[in-house]
Amino acid sequence: QFLRHKVMIIIFLGPSSGTLEMKPYNTDDAETYEIQTYPGTLVVLRPDILSHKHFSNGRSLAMSSFFLQGDRKPKRTKRSDKMVPAA
């Protein structure tokens, strides 16, 4: 699953603000990019390209979700039972 995640969404819930640091993998000469995060801030990033860390001086909660890349080979399954639509 972690090999397939391509897009990550993070929403910062607070109550404290913080700083999100991002830096590309495999590059020593790239500078770290910082974003100030406040309650309600939404960040969309590529976790397969960027390392990321969040820092906060106070209590800060964040919720994240991943969008996955589909399997390269479609799986074909045979279903003998028929699907009945929900009413």
Secondary structure, DSSP 4 states (H G I P E B T S, - for coil): -TTTEEEEEEEEEEES-EEEEEEETT-SSPPPEEEEE-TT-EEEE-TTTEEEEEE-SS-EEEEEEEEEPPPSS-------SPP----
